[in-house]
Every structure is written in C-alpha cells, then in structure tokens.
Amino acid sequence: MNAQCQQSSISEERPISAQQAIDLLVDPATFVELHELAEHDSRHFGAEHRTVPGDGLVTGYGKMDGRTVLVYAHDRTFLSGSSGRMHAVKISSLLDLAVRVGAPIIGLNESSGIRIHEGVDAGTQFSDVFYKTVKASGVVPQISIIFGDCAGGASYTPALTDIIIMAGNDASMFLTGPSVIQAATGESVTKAEIGGSRVHAEVTGLAHFHADGRRHAISLARELLGYLPQNNSTRPPFKNEGDIERRTTEKLKRIIPSNFSESYNILDVIQEIVDNHQLLEIQREFAPNIVCAFAHLAGRCVGIVANQPDCKGGCLDVNSSVKAARFVRMCDSFDIPILTLIDVPGYLPGLEQETGGIIGAGAKLLHAYCEASVPKIAIVLRKAYGGAYPTLANASATDFIFALPKAEIAVMGPEGAVSVIFKRELENAKDAVQRRSELIREYREAHASSEYSARRGYINNIIPPENVRDTLISSFDLLAEKIPNDPKRRHSNIQL
C-alpha cells in the first residue's frame, strides 16, 4: 500500500493506533521498530492484568523522503496513552540513538499524562527524558506532532522540542485538566479553552503550526524537514530545482509603497525574492506583526525575519520580539543563514507593553541576533527607527546591512524628531505647518536618509529594488564559509 492509500484509509476523526500514525509519517516499508516486546512492570491497581507488547508506545526508525528519522508514537488505545516508566526508558533510548547517529527525532504525541498506576516510578524516569531532550536540543532537530490530548507531564517533552505541530481542533496541551481545575478552583473550562490548538497557535505561541488535521500535520512535518539538516554538523538540504537562478526583482518597486504611512503585505516582498516564490511561515497566527519563515535562495535554505507593516505597522512588541528571538536561535542552532527584512517604526508604545516586559523581550531578540554566528544579512526596505533598528540590524553583529534607495534609518522618525527638537520654534512660528514641513525635510536629508548612513559607513550599500535577489545570493555565497570567532565560555546569559 502506498503512502497516499495509507493516508486516505485513515479518518481524521477516528482515533488511530501508534503504528497507523507512524505509517502516515514515514516512507512505505521503511519503519523498523525497537523495543517491540518491552512491557511495563507495574503490579498495582490492576495494571498487572493489562499488558501489551511495547507498552502502548512504538519507537523505531525509518525514512522520510529518503532521510533517516527516529520516531516514537503513543498508542491512545492502550491505557489512554498514559506514559509509564517503560515509555520513558524507550524514549530516552531513542534520544540517545538520535544524538549518536545524528538524525532528527519526531514524536507523535497523544497521552493522558504520566501513568498514575505507576506513581513515582514513572514520574522519576521521565526526568531522564526531559534531561536528554534538553541535551539533544541544538544537536538534532526535534519535532513534536500533537495528535490528541497531551496532558500533565506528557506536555513537557513537546514543549522542550524545536517545533510543535498541533493536528486539528482535537489536539490539546495542558498541565492541569478541566476536571482538576474545576475541583481546585471551581472554574468550569474546556480542554479547548485552556490548551486547544487555537490557544497555543494564537495566544501562547507554543504551537508553531495549527494543522487542519492529521494528514495536514504530517505534510507540514515533511515540508519542514526539507529546510532542516540531519544534525548540527551538517547543512540543510540544497534544493536544486525550479527557480534557483539569479533574476531581477522589479516587482518590489510596486509592492513597497513610497508613502511611509501606507501598509503592505511583507509576504509579497518575500515571495518576490525567494526561489519559486515559496516559503514556510512559522507561528503564522502568533504575533503576526513579525514574520518568521524558511525559504530558499539559489537553492540554499535561509531563515527570514521580517516586519509586517500590515499588522501594527510592523512595530516590535513583547510577543513579536520573543517569537523572532526563538526563531533566530533555532536558525543559529542548525547553521541556517538569517535574512532580516526591516520596515519598522520602532517598539510599540504604551502602558501594556512597558508593564508587560517589553525591555526584557527586546533584550531577548537583541541577544539572539548578537549571539548568532551564522551568516546574517539585513535590508532596510523603507524605515528603521528607534531601538528596533540596532536590534534587528546590529552593526557589530550583522555581516551585511543594505538599504533601498528611499529607506530611512534614524533614532526617531523625522516627524517625531522635529516635534521634540523644534518644539519652541514651532510654537512661535507664524506658519507652524509650513515650518514643520520644512524642518521635517531638512532632518530627513541631514540625518535619516540611507545616503547619510552609507556615507558614514553604517550600512554596506544602497541597492535598487530590482537587484535585491542578486545581491542576497552573492552575499550569502560569500558568507557560506564564514568562521565564527566567539569567546570561550560556558554559555551566554540571555534574558529569559
């Protein structure tokens, strides 16, 4: 049975076994199960009479689009997919193997939580899973697909991985379930309200993808793997097909409005620049004022961070800063070059942002960029104002900074700067509107233009819109063998 037939034979609504889930994921006839006969050793509360080979968790290895992957899957049909001590032993062993052979590990999660029948035996053993998941972080890609409920301690392992894909509205992740919340607080809530896929996709940002169902989740995992390397010692796959040659990007002239207050969709810019006009956006529904995406440039995988003028004017805020920082660190972990497309009026002002921790969130993003040792290129498309500019294009941390001809770079937008600097003069002016317009023009020419930054050596070059793709390709080619020169230390102390 081919993969398409396997998938079409499985309903999105009906619960499926662990083996069926794995059959959806891997290439046909490639999966090899490990620890197939392992069983739990609980002898209490009737559990001794309920055993199955594998203990309700299937682990093993196979191929995904021809690439070796390690896989584990909970079997919801046995003891509600609860995670026992043997589950922890098997997952820990698989994590060890993933690091040893340098292959991605994918978890198909559907567990009601730590198996209560086994008490502290199960809980203690899972400490080893958490530890090894962290130790494998940044060594091999770790992807978690949430097929159904993922409750209590069983939600920690996915939360520690690189990517979480929630498969439809039946998927949920929470530490404390509705019945316990009801008993403890009297609050009546549903699983969807406290940890449904929409909550984690739109509110908490825990989920990187909110899939339509199981098949869509599997498809996303396959697509995602096409951008990721096998491990941190290899590079992402080179995609040598379709539109990978150099070409002009004339459409950028029409896409990016000359009026700085007019919005546009940054996705149109990205699609014009990248190969085959294709990208894979991460956390699309969370903090949409910034876009984080994978794409290819001349066949080479790049991670793209871009302000989205269509949402909040592209301002940075708490959530967008945290989202971008996480993405930058993931790209750096797996040797994926970073392209930053800047059109930002600054940080979002207001009481909610200041008391919500905007300073700390902004510091996370700044730290992530400065710490990343992969090739980094930034382009100022239209404006880069305030503290957002040195965050997204730190001159000391970015290999190349380019700007389009009419772009502006300033500590404050010309309008705001004139209001501060010339407040008294404008109050006493005979024609305040006329004088204000003159001062804005003077400030823009003297301090905010891309020409000024280029003359001062703050940016590497001003490039016409039609040359953006060519410039990026040649620049990333030059940086392909970049040698990091970081000081020796245990680790940096990022603002968490």
C-alpha positions in Angstrom: 0.0 0.0 0.0 1.5 3.4 -1.0 1.6 6.4 1.3 -1.3 8.1 -0.4 -3.5 5.0 0.1 -2.4 4.6 3.7 -3.4 8.2 4.4 -6.7 8.1 2.6 -7.8 5.0 4.5 -7.4 6.7 7.9 -10.2 9.0 9.0 -9.3 12.4 10.5 -11.9 11.9 13.2 -11.4 8.3 14.3 -8.7 7.5 16.9 -5.8 5.7 15.3 -3.1 3.4 16.7 0.5 4.4 17.1 1.5 2.2 14.2 -1.1 3.8 11.9 0.3 7.2 12.9 3.8 6.2 12.0 2.6 4.7 8.7 1.3 8.2 7.9 4.7 9.7 8.7 7.4 7.6 7.2 8.1 6.3 3.7 6.4 2.9 2.9 8.1 -0.2 4.2 11.0 1.7 5.9 10.0 1.6 9.6 11.9 -0.7 11.9 10.5 -1.0 15.4 12.8 -1.0 18.5 12.0 -2.5 22.0 8.9 -4.1 20.4 8.4 -6.6 23.3 9.0 -4.2 26.2 6.3 -4.2 28.8 5.5 -2.3 32.0 6.3 -3.9 35.3 3.6 -2.3 37.4 2.0 -4.8 39.9 -0.6 -2.5 41.5 -4.2 -1.3 41.0 -5.0 -4.0 38.4 -2.3 -2.8 35.9 -0.6 -6.2 36.2 -3.5 -7.7 34.3 -3.3 -5.1 31.4 -0.1 -5.5 29.3 0.7 -5.3 25.6 4.0 -5.7 23.8 5.6 -2.3 23.6 3.5 -1.0 26.5 1.5 1.4 24.3 4.5 3.2 22.9 6.0 2.4 19.5 9.6 3.6 18.9 11.9 3.0 16.0 13.4 4.5 12.9 12.5 4.9 9.2 12.8 7.2 6.2 11.0 10.4 5.5 11.5 11.5 1.9 14.6 9.2 1.9 16.1 10.7 5.0 16.6 8.8 8.2 14.4 9.8 11.1 13.7 8.4 14.5 10.1 8.2 15.6 8.1 7.5 18.7 4.3 7.4 18.9 1.9 7.0 21.8 -0.9 4.4 21.4 -4.0 6.1 22.7 -5.9 2.8 22.5 -3.9 1.3 25.5 -4.5 2.9 28.9 -5.5 6.2 27.2 -1.9 6.6 26.0 -0.7 7.2 29.6 3.0 7.4 29.9 4.6 4.8 32.1 8.2 4.1 33.3 8.8 1.9 30.2 7.7 4.8 27.9 10.4 6.9 29.5 13.0 4.2 29.1 12.2 3.7 25.4 12.1 7.5 24.6 15.4 8.1 26.5 17.0 5.3 24.5 15.7 6.8 21.2 17.1 10.2 22.1 20.5 8.6 22.8 20.3 6.9 19.4 19.3 10.1 17.7 22.3 12.0 19.0 24.6 9.1 18.3 23.6 8.7 14.7 22.8 12.4 14.1 19.2 12.1 12.9 16.1 14.1 13.6 13.6 12.7 16.1 9.8 13.1 15.7 7.3 12.5 18.4 3.7 11.6 17.7 2.1 12.6 20.9 -1.3 11.6 22.3 -1.0 10.9 26.0 -3.3 11.5 29.0 -0.2 12.1 31.1 2.1 10.2 33.5 0.6 6.8 34.3 -0.9 7.2 37.8 -0.8 3.4 38.4 3.0 3.5 38.5 3.3 6.6 40.7 6.7 8.0 41.3 8.4 5.3 39.3 7.0 6.7 36.1 7.5 10.3 37.2 11.1 9.9 38.2 12.0 8.0 35.0 10.6 10.9 32.9 13.1 13.2 34.4 15.6 11.4 32.2 13.5 12.1 29.1 13.4 15.8 29.9 17.2 15.9 30.6 18.0 14.1 27.3 15.6 16.2 25.3 17.4 19.3 26.5 20.8 17.8 25.8 19.7 16.9 22.3 18.5 20.4 21.7 20.5 22.1 19.0 22.2 18.8 18.1 19.4 17.1 16.1 16.1 18.6 15.0 13.3 17.6 17.3 9.7 17.9 16.1 6.6 17.2 18.1 3.2 16.4 16.5 0.2 16.6 18.8 -2.5 14.2 17.6 -4.9 14.4 20.5 -4.7 15.3 24.2 -1.2 15.8 25.7 -1.8 16.3 29.4 0.2 17.0 32.5 3.8 15.8 32.5 3.4 14.5 29.0 3.2 18.0 27.7 6.7 18.9 28.9 8.6 16.9 26.3 7.0 18.6 23.3 7.4 22.0 24.9 11.2 21.3 25.0 11.5 20.5 21.3 12.2 22.7 18.4 8.8 22.6 16.6 5.3 21.8 17.8 2.6 20.9 15.2 -0.9 20.6 16.6 -3.1 18.4 14.4 -6.5 19.9 14.2 -9.0 21.1 16.8 -8.9 17.8 18.7 -5.3 18.4 19.7 -4.6 20.0 23.1 -1.8 20.6 25.5 -2.2 21.5 29.2 -0.7 20.8 32.6 -3.9 20.8 34.6 -7.1 19.4 33.0 -10.6 20.7 33.2 -11.7 18.3 36.0 -8.8 19.2 38.3 -9.3 22.9 37.6 -13.0 22.5 38.5 -12.2 20.7 41.7 -9.4 23.1 42.8 -10.9 26.5 41.8 -14.5 25.9 40.9 -13.8 27.2 37.4 -15.5 25.5 34.6 -13.4 25.3 31.5 -12.9 23.1 28.4 -9.8 21.5 27.0 -10.0 23.8 24.0 -10.1 26.9 26.2 -7.1 26.0 28.3 -4.9 24.3 25.8 -6.5 23.8 22.4 -4.6 24.2 19.2 -6.0 27.7 18.6 -5.0 28.8 22.1 -1.4 27.7 21.5 -1.3 28.9 17.9 -2.7 32.4 18.6 -2.3 33.2 22.3 0.6 31.4 23.9 2.7 30.9 20.8 3.6 27.4 22.0 2.4 25.8 18.7 4.4 26.6 15.6 1.7 25.2 13.3 -2.1 24.7 13.7 -2.8 22.0 11.1 -6.2 21.1 9.7 -5.8 17.5 10.8 -3.5 14.5 11.0 -2.7 14.4 7.3 -2.0 18.1 7.2 0.2 17.8 10.2 2.2 15.0 8.6 2.5 17.1 5.4 3.8 20.0 7.4 6.4 17.9 9.2 7.6 16.6 5.8 7.8 20.1 4.4 9.6 21.4 7.5 12.2 18.7 7.4 13.1 19.8 3.9 14.5 23.0 5.4 16.3 21.4 8.4 19.7 19.5 8.4 20.1 16.0 9.8 22.1 17.4 12.7 24.2 20.4 13.8 27.3 19.1 11.9 25.6 19.1 8.5 23.9 21.7 6.4 20.2 21.9 5.4 19.4 20.1 2.1 20.2 22.1 -1.1 17.1 22.4 -3.2 18.3 22.3 -6.8 15.0 22.6 -8.6 12.8 25.2 -10.2 13.6 28.9 -9.9 17.1 29.0 -8.4 18.8 31.3 -10.8 19.5 35.0 -10.4 16.8 37.2 -11.6 15.6 40.8 -11.1 13.0 41.7 -8.5 11.3 44.6 -10.3 8.0 44.0 -8.6 9.4 45.3 -5.3 9.0 48.8 -6.8 5.3 48.3 -7.0 4.9 46.2 -3.8 6.6 48.6 -1.4 4.7 52.0 -1.2 6.7 55.2 -1.3 4.3 56.6 1.3 5.8 55.6 4.6 2.4 55.5 6.3 0.8 53.2 3.8 0.8 49.5 4.7 1.6 46.5 2.5 2.0 42.7 3.0 5.6 41.7 3.6 4.8 38.2 2.3 4.6 39.7 -1.2 8.1 41.0 -0.8 9.4 37.7 0.5 7.7 35.7 -2.3 9.2 38.0 -4.9 12.7 37.5 -3.6 12.9 33.7 -2.8 13.1 30.6 -5.0 9.9 29.5 -6.7 8.1 32.3 -4.6 7.7 29.7 -1.9 8.2 29.9 1.9 7.2 28.1 5.0 6.0 30.5 7.7 6.4 29.6 11.4 3.9 30.7 14.1 1.8 32.5 11.5 -1.1 33.1 13.9 1.1 34.3 16.8 2.4 37.9 16.8 1.6 38.4 13.1 3.4 41.8 13.2 6.6 39.9 12.5 7.0 37.1 10.0 9.4 34.2 10.6 9.8 31.8 7.7 12.0 29.3 6.0 12.7 29.7 2.3 15.4 29.0 -0.3 17.7 31.4 -2.1 19.5 29.9 -5.1 18.8 26.5 -3.5 20.2 27.5 -0.1 17.9 27.4 2.9 17.6 30.7 4.7 15.6 31.8 7.8 13.7 35.1 7.2 12.7 37.5 9.9 10.6 40.4 8.5 8.4 43.2 10.0 4.8 43.0 8.8 3.5 46.5 8.0 0.0 45.1 7.6 -0.2 44.4 11.4 0.5 47.2 14.0 2.6 49.0 11.3 5.3 46.4 11.8 6.1 47.6 15.3 8.0 45.3 17.6 6.2 44.3 20.8 6.6 41.7 23.5 5.3 38.8 21.6 6.9 39.5 18.3 10.3 40.0 20.0 10.1 36.7 21.8 8.8 34.9 18.6 11.7 36.3 16.5 14.3 35.6 19.2 13.3 31.9 19.4 13.4 31.6 15.6 16.8 33.3 15.3 18.3 30.9 17.9 16.8 27.9 16.1 18.4 29.0 12.8 21.7 29.5 14.5 21.5 26.1 16.1 21.2 24.4 12.7 23.5 26.5 10.6 20.7 28.3 8.7 21.7 31.8 7.4 19.4 34.6 8.5 17.9 37.3 6.3 16.2 40.2 8.1 13.8 42.5 6.1 13.3 45.7 8.0 10.4 48.1 7.9 9.9 49.1 11.5 8.7 52.3 13.1 10.1 51.2 16.5 8.8 49.4 19.5 5.1 49.5 20.2 4.4 52.3 22.8 2.0 52.0 25.7 1.4 51.0 29.3 0.5 47.5 28.4 3.8 46.9 26.6 6.0 48.6 29.2 4.5 46.7 32.1 4.3 43.5 30.1 8.1 43.4 29.8 9.0 45.0 26.5 12.5 45.8 27.7 13.3 42.2 28.6 11.6 40.9 25.4 13.5 43.3 23.3 16.7 42.3 25.0 16.0 38.6 24.2 15.8 39.5 20.5 18.9 41.7 20.6 20.8 39.0 22.5 19.7 36.3 20.0 20.9 38.3 17.0 24.2 39.2 18.6 24.9 35.6 19.7 24.0 34.0 16.4 27.2 33.1 14.5 25.6 32.1 11.2 25.7 34.5 8.2 23.3 37.4 8.8 22.2 40.0 6.2 19.7 42.8 6.8 17.9 45.0 4.3 16.1 48.2 5.3 13.2 48.3 2.9 11.6 51.6 4.0 12.2 52.7 7.5 14.2 51.6 10.6 13.5 53.8 13.5 14.4 53.9 17.2 15.8 51.0 19.2 14.3 48.5 16.8 17.0 49.2 14.2 20.1 48.2 16.2 18.1 45.2 17.5 17.3 43.9 14.0 20.5 45.1 12.3 23.1 45.4 14.9 26.1 46.8 13.0 28.6 44.7 15.0 26.6 41.5 14.7 25.4 41.7 11.1 27.6 40.7 8.2 26.0 43.0 5.6 23.4 45.7 6.0 21.8 47.1 2.9 19.1 49.7 2.3 16.8 50.5 -0.6 17.3 54.0 -2.1 14.5 55.8 -0.3 14.9 54.0 3.0 15.3 55.9 6.2 17.4 55.0 9.3 17.1 57.2 12.4 16.9 57.2 16.1 13.4 58.6 15.7 11.2 59.2 12.7 11.6 62.7 11.2 8.2 63.8 12.2 8.7 62.9 15.8 12.2 64.2 15.9 11.1 67.6 14.7 8.4 67.8 17.3 11.0 67.2 20.0 13.9 69.3 18.8 12.0 72.3 17.4 9.0 72.4 19.9 9.5 76.0 20.9 10.3 77.2 17.4 7.1 75.6 16.1 5.0 77.1 18.9 6.2 80.6 17.9 6.2 80.2 14.2 3.9 82.3 12.1 3.1 79.4 9.8 3.7 76.3 12.0 2.5 73.9 9.3 4.8 75.3 6.7 7.8 75.5 9.1 7.2 72.0 10.3 7.2 70.6 6.8 10.5 72.4 6.1 12.1 71.1 9.2 11.0 67.5 8.6 12.5 67.7 5.1 15.8 69.1 6.5 16.0 66.5 9.2 15.3 63.7 6.8 18.1 64.8 4.4 20.6 65.6 7.2 20.1 62.5 9.5 17.6 60.0 8.3 18.3 59.2 4.6 20.0 56.0 3.6 22.6 58.1 1.8 23.6 59.6 5.1 24.1 56.1 6.7 26.0 55.0 3.6 28.4 58.0 3.7 29.0 57.4 7.4 29.7 53.7 6.8 26.8 52.5 8.9 25.4 50.4 6.0 27.3 48.5 3.4 25.5 49.6 0.3 22.3 51.1 -1.2 20.8 48.7 -3.6 18.0 49.2 -6.1 14.9 47.1 -5.6 15.5 45.1 -8.8 18.9 43.9 -7.6 17.8 42.6 -4.2 17.7 38.9 -5.0 21.0 39.0 -6.9 22.7 40.9 -4.1 21.4 38.5 -1.5 22.6 35.4 -3.4 26.1 36.8 -4.0 26.4 37.9 -0.4 25.3 34.6 1.1 27.6 32.9 -1.3 30.5 34.9 0.1 29.5 34.2 3.7 29.0 30.4 3.1 32.3 29.5 4.8 32.1 32.2 7.5 34.2 31.3 10.5 32.7 32.2 13.9 35.0 34.0 16.3 33.2 33.7 19.6 34.9 34.0 23.0 35.2 30.8 25.0 32.6 30.5 27.7 30.1 28.0 29.2 27.1 29.9 27.7 25.7 33.4 27.5 23.2 34.6 30.0 20.3 35.5 27.8 17.4 37.5 29.3 14.8 34.8 29.9 
